[in-house]
């Protein structure tokens, strides 16, 4: 009966589940199969695993069920960067919207691709939605053609305006130069009024004409510079911080490094420098689809500067005054080689080929010698079209006494460097040396080689021991463990792990890539070490890191890495370990010093040896110093058990025991009982802070010979020692 009821309930539940599955399947079919937009799913390796009927109608004229299709079999990117992204979808971690076209129908589509992840954060595949925007793209193309026609008309008008304007400006200037020297005293009142009217009218016409020609902005721009001390360290931080959210959204990494030996302040124009850095970073972000973007500030000498002459936007051979006029550190011998400040913006984008680099150099060198509105527009049109927008950057750099350098390799990225004169540098320290840092051993696993290099330079400047890897395997881990064992009594180790390295390794392991198991095991061994403090470094916000992983770390830092925050975390997390090391080192050095003094005295006369049983390092040092001044040697035991072991090993040398009563492991009373139980009659003097009759009686009862109260009185100790030890 009960079994029948149970089976009925199970049957009812199964029927409900079946109806729900059928309903959901029907909804899914209506949503996907009857969707007016092509939809498909792609596995992480790039093969299409599913597509709806709309996709089949548009892209598959003769479908073959046994064919393994890829997305690039049907569509292609509108430009090189989009095509490269389509071919390497496995690296995509964020939703992207791209413009593509069909290979067969040549229609333009807007492609929305979204990765979907497993429970451990690895990419399992992608969902793709295609939206036909061919009509919209055609309208844009027509508008662009119209815009080009209008631009040509504007350029022709500017040419005419420039020619006519300068033809009018020259006689106006001659007229003003002729009228102004006339002496009003030689004229009648009426003539003088006419002269004043002529001068005012011609000056007004010249001002209006200058505004039309933009001559005021070009000619007067230099007088508008505000040269003052600028904190370039803080400025670099502010500019890089303004790009963080945008860079995070694109799945990129941001690096900021200020060379420790660079001046913090130089004389320049804050607003112009800020604009140059912003434009260069904006250009790097715009043309970098994956990888990193970095801003590095460092010093350069004139000798190093000459190596850039073939890649700079000024000809250093034809303009040697840049170097000749920049001998600003001749009175500062400690930083004599700091002639220039280099602001280097690097990226891992598509790069610029040699032909385009040469074209840019020629055009921008030409534009720097010409100030007409027509030429400025020409350069702007031809450079911003390639995405560089170097027109204003190069102009502002020249105004500040510097120049721009281009380094680029196709598919490997670009480096645009701004060089400014190091005028009136202020070497206010940013990273302060600390003796505590020399007791820290930083172990870092950093994915980006450039960040690893910056971190090595930073640690070397602060004299902080560091072992930095861009990848770690079992062999590296074995060598690291050997080094840690050697430095165990000297350095406090701490781990800094790049989350992006951990994430990449986890994804590779999930894909069962060959050779990754070795690195994953090495990393897991480091993370599972309970005695090693750990800091996680990530471009992602802390809330987006899995809590299971965060629980393994004691600290968290965001990219770009702030050096001052890093130092603060290193000092905080290694404080307990460093305190133990310092105490151990001090005791070891003290014992070594006392042992050396005892050995030296033993060459002349063998002094009595006193065993000091005391758990407090401070009391140990005080007692040993008093004994040394009284002419006795001493050895230290931290508890009663150590005292028994040392007494057994050095019984022939030890003449007396100074025994603390309260200690861990084994206290003084228990140790004395054990010594007397062995039949040993050695003199034992109690040392305790509790100077009561009960304490005295307890000490005498277990077999101690004498009782001294803390703090130790030197004369009382000397008297007790002389009474028990025969000379």
C-alpha positions in Angstrom: 0.0 0.0 0.0 2.7 2.5 1.0 4.8 1.4 -1.9 1.9 2.1 -4.2 1.5 5.6 -2.8 5.2 6.3 -3.1 5.2 5.2 -6.7 2.2 7.4 -7.4 4.0 10.4 -6.0 7.1 9.6 -8.0 5.0 9.2 -11.2 3.2 12.5 -10.5 6.5 14.3 -10.0 8.0 12.8 -13.2 4.9 13.8 -15.1 5.2 17.4 -13.8 8.9 17.5 -14.7 8.2 16.2 -18.2 5.5 18.8 -18.8 7.9 21.6 -17.5 10.7 20.3 -19.8 8.4 20.2 -22.7 7.2 23.8 -22.0 10.8 25.1 -21.7 11.8 23.2 -24.8 8.9 24.8 -26.7 9.8 28.3 -25.4 13.4 27.7 -26.4 12.5 26.6 -29.9 10.3 29.7 -30.3 13.0 32.0 -28.9 16.0 30.5 -30.8 14.7 28.6 -33.8 12.1 31.3 -34.7 14.4 34.2 -33.9 14.7 36.7 -36.8 18.5 37.1 -36.0 21.2 34.5 -36.7 22.4 32.9 -33.5 25.1 30.3 -32.8 27.3 28.8 -30.1 31.0 28.2 -30.4 33.2 25.9 -28.4 36.4 27.4 -26.8 38.5 25.8 -29.6 36.6 27.8 -32.2 34.3 25.1 -33.7 30.6 25.9 -34.1 28.5 23.6 -31.9 25.0 25.0 -32.6 23.3 27.4 -34.9 19.6 28.3 -35.4 17.5 28.2 -38.6 18.0 31.8 -39.4 21.8 31.4 -39.5 21.3 28.3 -41.7 19.1 30.2 -44.1 21.5 33.1 -44.5 24.9 31.5 -44.4 24.4 27.7 -45.3 23.1 27.2 -48.8 24.0 23.5 -48.7 24.4 22.5 -45.1 26.5 19.4 -44.3 25.8 17.9 -40.9 29.2 16.2 -40.6 31.2 19.4 -41.3 33.1 21.1 -38.6 32.5 24.8 -39.2 34.3 27.8 -37.6 33.0 31.3 -37.4 35.7 32.6 -39.9 34.3 30.2 -42.5 31.3 32.5 -42.9 32.3 36.0 -41.8 35.4 38.3 -41.8 36.4 41.4 -39.9 36.2 44.8 -41.4 39.8 45.6 -40.4 43.0 43.7 -39.4 42.4 44.0 -35.6 38.9 42.6 -35.9 40.0 39.7 -38.1 42.8 38.9 -35.6 40.3 38.9 -32.7 38.0 36.5 -34.6 40.9 34.2 -35.2 41.9 34.2 -31.5 38.5 34.0 -29.8 39.9 31.7 -27.1 41.7 34.7 -25.5 38.5 36.7 -25.2 37.3 37.3 -21.6 34.7 40.0 -22.0 31.7 40.7 -24.2 32.6 42.5 -27.5 30.6 44.0 -30.3 32.4 43.9 -33.7 31.6 45.0 -37.3 32.0 42.1 -39.8 30.7 41.2 -43.2 29.5 37.9 -44.8 31.9 36.1 -47.1 29.2 35.1 -49.5 26.5 37.8 -49.4 29.0 40.6 -48.5 26.4 42.1 -46.2 27.6 44.1 -43.1 26.7 42.7 -39.7 27.1 43.7 -36.1 28.5 40.7 -34.2 27.9 40.4 -30.5 30.1 37.7 -28.9 29.8 36.8 -25.2 32.0 34.2 -23.4 30.4 31.8 -20.9 32.4 30.4 -18.0 32.6 27.3 -15.9 32.4 27.2 -12.1 36.2 27.6 -11.9 36.4 30.6 -14.1 37.6 28.9 -17.3 36.0 29.8 -20.7 33.8 27.0 -22.0 32.6 28.7 -25.1 30.9 31.7 -26.7 27.4 32.7 -27.7 27.2 34.8 -30.9 24.4 37.0 -32.2 24.5 38.6 -35.7 22.5 41.7 -36.6 22.3 42.9 -40.2 23.3 46.6 -40.3 24.1 46.7 -44.1 21.7 49.5 -44.8 23.0 51.5 -41.9 26.6 50.8 -43.0 25.7 52.0 -46.5 24.3 55.2 -45.1 27.5 55.7 -43.1 29.6 55.1 -46.2 27.6 57.7 -48.1 27.9 60.2 -45.2 31.7 59.5 -45.1 31.9 60.3 -48.8 29.9 63.5 -48.3 32.2 64.3 -45.4 35.3 63.8 -47.5 33.8 66.1 -50.2 33.0 68.7 -47.7 36.5 68.3 -46.2 38.1 68.9 -49.6 35.9 72.0 -50.0 37.0 73.2 -46.6 40.7 72.6 -47.4 40.3 74.5 -50.7 38.5 77.3 -48.8 41.3 77.3 -46.2 43.9 77.5 -48.9 42.2 80.5 -50.5 41.6 82.1 -47.1 45.2 81.6 -46.1 46.5 83.1 -49.3 44.2 86.1 -49.4 44.6 86.6 -45.6 48.3 86.8 -45.8 48.2 89.0 -48.9 46.0 91.4 -46.9 48.0 91.1 -43.7 51.3 92.2 -45.2 50.1 95.7 -46.4 48.2 96.2 -43.1 51.4 95.6 -41.1 53.3 97.9 -43.4 50.6 100.6 -43.0 50.8 100.3 -39.1 54.6 100.4 -39.2 54.4 103.5 -41.3 51.7 105.3 -39.2 53.0 104.6 -35.7 56.4 106.5 -36.0 54.6 109.8 -37.0 55.1 112.5 -34.3 51.6 113.9 -33.4 53.2 117.2 -32.4 54.0 117.9 -36.1 50.3 117.6 -37.0 47.3 119.8 -36.6 44.5 118.7 -34.4 42.4 117.5 -37.3 45.4 115.6 -38.8 46.1 114.0 -35.4 42.5 112.8 -35.1 42.8 111.2 -38.6 46.1 109.6 -37.7 44.6 108.0 -34.5 41.6 106.7 -36.4 43.9 105.2 -39.1 46.1 103.4 -36.5 43.1 102.1 -34.5 41.3 100.9 -37.6 44.3 99.1 -39.1 45.1 97.5 -35.7 41.5 96.3 -35.4 41.6 94.9 -38.9 44.9 93.1 -38.2 43.5 91.6 -35.0 40.4 90.4 -36.8 42.5 89.0 -39.6 44.8 87.2 -37.2 41.8 85.5 -35.6 40.5 84.4 -38.9 43.9 82.9 -39.8 44.4 81.4 -36.3 47.8 83.2 -36.2 47.1 84.3 -32.7 46.9 80.7 -31.3 50.0 79.6 -33.2 52.2 82.6 -32.6 51.1 83.4 -29.0 50.8 79.8 -27.8 54.4 79.9 -26.5 53.7 83.0 -24.4 50.8 81.2 -22.8 53.0 78.5 -21.3 53.0 78.4 -17.5 56.4 77.1 -16.5 56.6 76.1 -12.9 57.7 73.1 -10.7 55.5 70.1 -11.6 55.3 66.9 -9.5 55.7 64.4 -12.4 55.3 61.4 -10.1 51.9 62.5 -9.0 51.0 63.7 -12.5 51.8 60.2 -13.9 49.7 58.6 -11.2 46.7 60.9 -11.9 46.8 60.3 -15.7 47.1 56.6 -15.4 44.3 56.4 -12.8 42.0 58.2 -15.2 42.2 55.3 -17.6 41.8 52.4 -15.2 38.1 51.7 -15.7 38.3 52.0 -19.5 41.3 49.6 -19.5 39.5 47.1 -17.2 36.5 47.1 -19.5 38.7 46.2 -22.5 40.4 43.3 -20.5 43.8 45.0 -20.6 46.5 45.5 -17.9 47.8 48.9 -16.9 51.4 49.3 -15.7 52.8 52.5 -14.1 56.4 52.8 -13.0 58.4 55.8 -11.7 62.1 55.1 -11.7 63.4 55.5 -8.1 66.4 57.6 -9.1 64.3 60.1 -11.1 63.6 63.6 -9.9 60.1 64.1 -8.5 59.7 67.6 -9.8 60.9 69.5 -12.9 60.1 72.9 -14.3 57.6 72.5 -17.2 53.9 73.3 -18.1 51.6 71.1 -16.0 48.6 71.5 -18.3 50.5 70.8 -21.6 52.4 67.8 -20.1 49.1 66.4 -18.8 47.5 66.7 -22.2 50.4 65.1 -24.0 50.4 62.0 -21.7 46.6 61.8 -21.9 46.6 61.8 -25.7 49.4 59.2 -25.9 47.7 56.9 -23.5 44.3 57.4 -25.2 45.9 56.4 -28.5 47.5 53.3 -26.9 44.1 52.2 -25.4 42.3 52.8 -28.6 44.5 50.5 -30.7 45.3 47.7 -28.1 42.8 44.8 -28.1 44.7 42.5 -25.7 47.8 42.6 -23.4 49.0 45.6 -21.6 49.6 49.4 -21.6 52.4 50.9 -19.6 53.5 54.4 -18.5 57.2 54.5 -17.4 59.0 57.7 -16.2 62.8 57.6 -16.1 65.9 59.8 -16.7 68.0 59.7 -19.9 71.5 61.2 -20.6 72.5 63.2 -23.7 74.6 60.2 -24.8 71.5 57.9 -24.7 69.5 60.6 -26.4 71.7 60.5 -29.5 70.6 56.9 -30.1 67.0 58.0 -30.8 67.9 60.4 -33.6 66.5 58.1 -36.3 63.2 57.6 -34.6 62.4 61.0 -33.2 60.0 63.6 -34.6 62.9 66.2 -34.7 66.2 65.8 -36.5 68.8 65.9 -33.8 71.6 66.3 -36.3 70.0 69.4 -37.8 68.8 70.7 -34.4 71.7 70.1 -32.1 70.6 73.0 -29.9 68.2 70.6 -28.1 71.2 68.9 -26.6 73.5 71.9 -26.4 71.0 74.0 -24.6 70.1 71.2 -22.2 73.3 71.1 -20.1 71.3 71.8 -16.9 73.0 69.4 -14.5 76.6 70.5 -14.8 76.5 71.9 -11.2 74.9 68.7 -9.8 77.6 66.0 -10.0 75.5 63.4 -8.2 73.0 63.4 -11.0 75.2 64.7 -13.9 73.7 62.2 -16.4 70.1 63.2 -15.8 69.7 65.5 -18.8 66.2 64.4 -19.9 63.1 62.9 -18.5 61.5 60.2 -20.7 57.8 59.4 -20.4 57.4 56.1 -22.2 54.0 54.8 -23.2 54.2 51.2 -24.4 51.4 48.9 -25.6 51.0 45.4 -27.1 48.8 46.5 -29.9 48.9 46.0 -33.6 52.0 48.1 -34.2 53.0 50.5 -37.0 54.9 49.3 -40.1 58.2 50.9 -41.2 56.6 52.8 -44.1 53.9 54.5 -41.9 56.5 55.4 -39.3 58.7 57.1 -42.0 55.6 58.9 -43.4 54.7 60.2 -39.9 58.2 61.4 -39.2 58.4 63.3 -42.5 54.9 64.8 -42.2 55.4 65.9 -38.6 58.9 67.3 -39.1 57.4 69.3 -42.0 54.5 70.5 -39.9 56.7 71.7 -37.1 58.3 74.2 -39.5 55.1 75.5 -40.9 52.4 77.4 -38.9 49.7 77.9 -41.5 46.2 76.7 -40.7 46.2 74.7 -44.0 49.2 72.7 -43.1 48.0 72.0 -39.6 44.7 70.7 -41.0 46.6 68.6 -43.5 48.7 66.9 -40.9 45.7 66.4 -38.6 43.7 64.8 -41.4 46.5 62.5 -42.4 47.7 61.4 -38.9 44.5 61.1 -37.0 43.1 59.0 -39.7 45.7 56.4 -38.7 44.7 56.8 -35.1 47.9 58.4 -33.9 46.7 62.0 -33.5 50.3 63.2 -33.0 49.7 66.7 -34.3 49.0 68.4 -31.0 51.3 66.1 -29.1 54.3 66.9 -31.3 53.5 70.6 -31.2 53.2 70.7 -27.4 56.4 68.7 -27.0 58.4 71.2 -29.0 56.9 74.1 -27.1 58.1 72.4 -23.8 61.6 72.0 -25.3 61.3 68.3 -26.0 60.3 65.9 -28.7 58.5 62.6 -29.5 60.2 59.3 -30.4 58.5 56.4 -32.2 59.4 52.7 -31.7 57.1 50.0 -33.2 57.1 46.5 -34.5 54.2 45.0 -36.4 52.1 42.6 -34.2 54.3 43.3 -31.2 53.1 46.8 -30.2 54.4 50.3 -30.1 56.3 52.7 -27.8 55.8 56.4 -28.0 58.3 58.3 -25.9 58.1 61.9 -24.8 61.5 63.5 -23.9 61.5 66.7 -21.8 64.5 68.7 -20.5 65.3 67.9 -16.9 65.1 71.6 -15.8 65.7 72.5 -12.1 65.1 68.9 -10.9 64.0 68.3 -7.3 65.1 64.9 -6.1 62.6 64.6 -3.2 62.6 60.9 -2.3 59.5 58.9 -3.1 60.5 55.4 -1.9 62.3 55.7 1.5 65.0 53.2 2.4 64.3 51.2 5.6 66.4 48.8 7.5 63.3 46.6 8.0 63.1 46.0 4.2 66.5 44.3 4.2 65.0 41.6 6.4 62.2 40.8 3.9 62.5 38.3 1.0 59.9 39.2 -1.6 58.9 36.2 -3.8 56.8 37.4 -6.8 55.2 35.5 -9.6 54.3 38.2 -12.2 52.8 37.4 -15.6 54.0 40.5 -17.4 57.8 40.6 -18.0 57.9 44.4 -18.1 56.2 44.6 -14.7 58.6 41.9 -13.4 61.5 44.1 -14.6 60.1 47.2 -12.9 59.7 45.2 -9.6 63.3 44.0 -9.8 64.6 47.5 -10.2 62.4 48.8 -7.4 63.6 46.1 -5.0 67.3 46.6 -6.0 67.0 50.3 -5.3 65.6 49.6 -1.8 68.2 46.8 -1.1 65.3 44.4 -0.5 66.1 40.7 -1.4 63.7 39.6 -4.1 63.1 36.5 -6.3 60.8 37.3 -9.2 59.4 34.9 -11.7 57.3 35.3 -14.8 56.6 31.6 -14.6 57.4 29.0 -11.9 57.8 25.2 -12.2 59.0 22.4 -9.9 62.7 23.1 -10.6 62.3 26.8 -9.7 60.4 25.8 -6.6 63.1 23.4 -5.5 65.8 26.1 -5.9 63.6 28.5 -4.1 63.1 26.2 -1.1 66.8 25.7 -0.9 67.3 29.5 -0.8 64.6 29.9 1.8 66.2 27.2 4.0 69.6 29.1 3.8 68.0 32.4 4.7 65.6 31.0 7.3 67.4 32.7 10.2 67.9 35.9 8.3 65.0 36.9 6.1 61.2 36.9 6.4 59.7 35.6 3.1 56.4 36.8 1.6 54.6 35.9 -1.7 53.2 38.4 -4.2 51.1 36.6 -6.9 49.7 38.0 -10.1 46.1 36.9 -10.3 46.2 37.1 -14.1 49.0 34.5 -14.1 47.0 32.3 -11.8 43.9 32.7 -14.0 45.9 31.9 -17.2 47.4 28.9 -15.6 44.1 27.6 -14.3 42.5 27.9 -17.8 45.5 26.2 -19.4 45.2 23.4 -16.9 41.5 23.0 -17.5 42.3 22.7 -21.2 44.8 20.0 -20.2 47.7 21.8 -21.9 50.9 19.9 -21.9 53.5 21.2 -19.4 51.0 23.2 -17.3 50.5 20.5 -14.6 54.1 21.1 -13.5 53.6 24.8 -13.1 50.2 24.4 -11.5 51.6 22.0 -8.9 54.5 24.3 -8.1 52.0 27.3 -7.6 49.7 25.2 -5.5 52.6 24.2 -3.3 53.4 27.8 -2.7 49.8 28.7 -1.9 49.4 25.8 0.5 52.4 26.9 2.6 50.8 28.1 5.9 54.0 29.9 7.1 54.2 32.1 3.9 52.2 35.4 4.0 50.6 36.0 0.6 49.4 39.1 -1.3 47.2 38.9 -4.4 47.7 41.5 -7.2 45.0 41.9 -9.8 43.5 44.2 -12.4 40.1 43.0 -11.3 38.3 44.6 -8.3 38.5 42.5 -5.1 34.8 41.7 -5.2 35.2 39.9 -8.5 37.8 37.5 -7.2 36.5 34.0 -6.1 36.2 34.0 -2.3 37.7 30.5 -2.1 40.9 32.0 -3.6 40.8 35.2 -1.5 40.7 33.2 1.7 44.3 32.0 1.0 45.7 35.5 1.0 46.4 38.0 3.8 46.5 41.0 1.5 45.1 42.4 -1.8 46.5 45.1 -4.1 45.0 46.5 -7.3 46.8 47.2 -10.6 48.5 49.4 -11.5 50.8 48.5 -8.6 51.2 51.4 -6.1 54.7 51.1 -4.7 53.9 52.8 -1.4 51.0 50.5 -0.8 53.1 47.5 -1.6 55.8 48.5 0.9 53.1 49.1 3.6 51.7 45.6 3.0 55.1 44.0 3.1 56.0 45.6 6.4 52.6 44.8 7.9 52.4 41.1 7.0 56.1 40.3 7.8 56.1 42.1 11.1 55.7 39.0 13.4 58.3 37.0 11.5 60.7 39.9 11.5 60.3 40.4 15.2 61.3 36.8 15.8 64.2 37.1 13.5 65.5 40.2 15.1 65.3 38.6 18.6 67.0 35.5 17.4 69.7 37.5 15.6 70.3 39.7 18.7 70.6 36.6 21.0 72.8 34.8 18.6 75.1 37.8 18.2 75.1 38.3 22.0 75.9 34.7 22.6 78.6 34.8 19.9 80.1 38.0 21.4 80.0 36.5 24.9 81.5 33.2 23.7 84.3 35.1 22.0 85.1 37.0 25.1 85.0 33.8 27.1 87.3 32.1 24.7 89.7 35.0 24.9 89.6 34.9 28.7 90.1 31.1 28.7 93.5 31.5 27.1 94.7 33.3 30.2 92.6 31.7 32.9 89.6 29.3 32.8 86.7 31.2 34.4 83.7 29.5 36.1 80.8 28.8 33.8 77.2 29.8 35.0 74.1 28.2 33.4 71.4 30.9 33.1 67.9 29.4 32.8 65.6 32.2 31.8 62.9 32.5 29.1 62.9 36.3 28.8 65.4 37.5 26.1 65.8 40.8 28.0 66.5 39.2 31.3 68.9 36.8 29.6 71.0 39.7 28.2 71.0 41.6 31.5 72.0 38.6 33.6 74.8 37.6 31.2 76.2 41.1 31.1 76.3 41.3 34.9 78.0 37.9 35.0 80.6 39.0 32.4 81.4 42.1 34.5 81.8 40.0 37.6 84.3 37.7 35.7 82.1 34.7 35.0 81.3 32.9 31.8 77.6 32.1 31.0 75.4 30.0 28.8 71.7 30.3 28.3 68.8 27.9 28.4 65.2 29.1 27.6 63.4 26.6 29.8 63.9 23.7 32.3 64.1 21.0 29.7 66.9 22.8 27.8 68.7 23.3 31.1 68.6 19.5 31.8 70.0 18.8 28.3 72.8 21.4 28.6 73.7 20.2 32.1 74.1 16.7 30.8 76.3 17.8 28.0 78.5 20.3 29.9 78.4 19.1 33.5 82.1 19.2 33.9 82.2 22.9 33.0 79.1 24.3 34.7 79.8 25.5 38.2 76.4 26.9 39.2 72.8 27.4 37.9 70.8 30.6 38.1 67.2 29.2 37.8 64.1 31.2 36.9 61.0 29.7 38.5 58.3 30.4 36.0 59.0 29.2 32.4 57.2 27.4 29.6 57.7 23.6 28.9 59.3 22.9 32.3 59.5 25.5 35.1 62.4 26.0 37.5 60.9 24.0 40.4 60.4 20.9 38.2 63.9 21.2 36.7 65.4 21.4 40.1 63.6 18.3 41.3 64.8 16.4 38.2 68.4 17.5 38.8 68.3 16.5 42.5 66.6 13.2 41.5 69.7 12.4 39.5 71.9 12.8 42.6 73.5 16.0 41.3 74.6 18.4 44.1 75.4 21.4 41.9 74.5 24.7 43.4 71.2 26.1 42.2 70.2 29.7 42.9 66.5 30.7 42.4 65.7 33.9 40.4 62.1 35.1 40.7 60.1 38.3 40.8 57.9 37.0 43.6 59.8 37.7 46.7 57.5 36.1 49.3 58.1 33.6 52.1 55.9 31.0 50.3 58.1 31.3 47.2 61.3 31.0 49.2 60.0 27.9 51.0 58.9 26.3 47.7 62.3 26.8 46.2 64.2 25.5 49.2 61.8 22.5 49.5 62.6 21.2 45.9 66.4 21.5 46.6 67.5 25.0 45.6 70.4 26.4 47.6 69.7 30.1 47.5 67.1 32.6 46.6 67.5 36.0 44.7 64.7 38.4 43.8 64.4 40.2 40.5 65.6 42.7 39.4 69.0 41.3 40.2 71.2 43.2 42.6 74.8 43.0 41.3 76.4 43.0 44.8 74.0 40.3 46.2 74.6 38.1 43.1 78.4 38.6 43.5 78.2 37.6 47.2 76.1 34.4 46.4 78.4 33.3 43.6 81.5 33.8 45.8 80.0 31.7 48.6 79.2 28.7 46.3 82.1 28.8 43.8 85.6 28.3 45.1 88.3 30.3 43.3 
